[in-house]
Amino acid sequence: MRTFIDATGEAWTVESTYPPVNWPDPRFDPTPIPGEELLGVKVTPIVGWLTFTSASGSRRRLVPVPGGWVTASDAQLERYCEAAVPLGPQKHC
């Protein structure tokens, strides 16, 4: 996990996520369903992603995880954050 402050003064936390080797679950049917693109569901396996979360609650995801991100400068992390896709608010069960 890393943290950085962007050019506007916003604090961000960055975390990497790597799905298990058997992800997606072999029982998962990758056939697209109507409206799937509206839900933002990805059905193709991916190797991992970075999640950026701001102090104000904004979230972004960058796929795949860039090599060397753990030792990247704050300026480089900010560029990765700018390139990341915005996500909706985090849901709590």
Beta strands, then each sheet from edge to edge (+ up, - down):
strand 1: 2-5
strand 2: 11-17
strand 3: 49-54
strand 4: 59-62
strand 5: 85-87
sheet 1: 1+ 2- 3+ 4- 5+
end
